Amino acid sequence: MEAAINRYRILAFAVGVMLLMVVFVGMPIRYIGGNPTPSGIISPIHGALYIVYLAFAFDLHRRAGWPLKQFLIMVSGGLVPFLAFFVERKIVREARALLPGT
């Protein structure tokens, strides 16, 4: 399960950073600066990473045997700016508590 935790951690961080870039770089440049190019590049990258993040989150959720509510919390991490970083810490802490010997 440690490998699933590490995969989840990496993708949670990547998705969180890309979401911040979409919201605080791409969108302002698009709507204030009138240049759609940065958000046209950043948004699809975030979307692709989010799909992979969902797969890794589901894998960790399944391995840990958590209820659906826990998975929905994990999913929300990639949708709300800054939330991914808080959710990731909580989920990793709870997942590592399930490991034998901890």
C-alpha positions in Angstrom: 0.0 0.0 0.0 3.0 2.3 0.5 3.4 2.5 -3.3 -0.2 3.5 -3.7 0.3 6.2 -1.1 3.3 7.6 -2.9 1.6 7.6 -6.2 -1.3 9.5 -4.7 1.0 12.0 -3.0 2.8 12.8 -6.2 -0.3 13.3 -8.2 -2.1 15.3 -5.5 0.8 17.7 -5.4 1.0 18.0 -9.2 -2.8 18.5 -9.6 -2.8 21.0 -6.8 0.0 23.0 -8.4 -1.6 22.9 -11.8 -4.9 24.0 -10.4 -3.3 27.0 -8.8 -1.6 27.8 -12.1 -4.9 27.6 -13.9 -6.7 29.9 -11.4 -3.9 32.4 -10.6 -2.0 32.5 -13.9 -4.0 31.1 -16.8 -7.4 32.6 -16.1 -6.2 36.2 -15.2 -4.1 36.3 -18.3 -7.0 35.1 -20.4 -9.7 37.3 -18.9 -7.8 40.4 -17.9 -4.9 40.3 -20.4 -7.0 39.0 -23.3 -4.5 36.2 -24.1 -6.0 32.7 -24.1 -2.7 30.9 -24.8 -1.5 30.2 -21.2 -4.8 28.8 -20.0 -5.1 26.9 -23.3 -1.9 25.1 -22.4 -2.2 24.8 -18.6 -5.9 23.8 -18.4 -5.6 20.6 -20.5 -2.5 19.6 -18.5 -4.4 20.0 -15.3 -7.3 18.0 -16.8 -5.1 15.1 -17.9 -3.3 15.0 -14.5 -6.7 15.1 -12.7 -7.8 12.0 -14.5 -4.7 10.1 -13.5 -5.2 11.5 -10.0 -8.7 10.1 -9.9 -7.4 6.7 -10.8 -4.7 6.8 -8.1 -7.1 8.1 -5.5 -9.5 5.3 -6.3 -6.7 2.8 -6.1 -5.7 4.0 -2.6 -9.4 4.3 -1.6 -10.0 0.7 -2.6 -6.8 -0.7 -0.9 -7.6 1.2 2.3 -11.2 0.0 2.3 -12.5 3.5 3.1 -16.2 4.6 2.7 -17.4 6.6 -0.3 -17.2 9.8 1.7 -13.5 9.5 1.9 -13.2 9.1 -1.8 -15.3 12.2 -2.4 -13.0 14.2 -0.1 -10.1 12.9 -2.2 -11.8 13.9 -5.4 -12.5 17.4 -4.2 -8.8 18.0 -3.7 -8.3 18.5 -7.4 -11.3 20.8 -7.8 -10.8 23.5 -5.1 -7.6 25.6 -5.1 -5.3 24.9 -2.2 -7.5 22.0 -0.9 -5.3 19.3 -2.6 -2.5 20.1 -0.2 -4.6 19.8 2.9 -6.5 16.7 1.7 -3.3 15.0 0.7 -1.8 15.4 4.2 -5.0 14.1 5.8 -5.3 11.1 3.5 -1.7 10.1 3.7 -1.7 10.3 7.5 -4.8 8.1 7.6 -3.5 5.6 5.0 -0.1 5.2 6.8 -2.0 4.5 10.0 -3.5 1.5 8.4 -0.1 0.0 7.5 1.2 -2.8 9.6 3.8 -1.8 12.2 2.6 1.8 12.6 
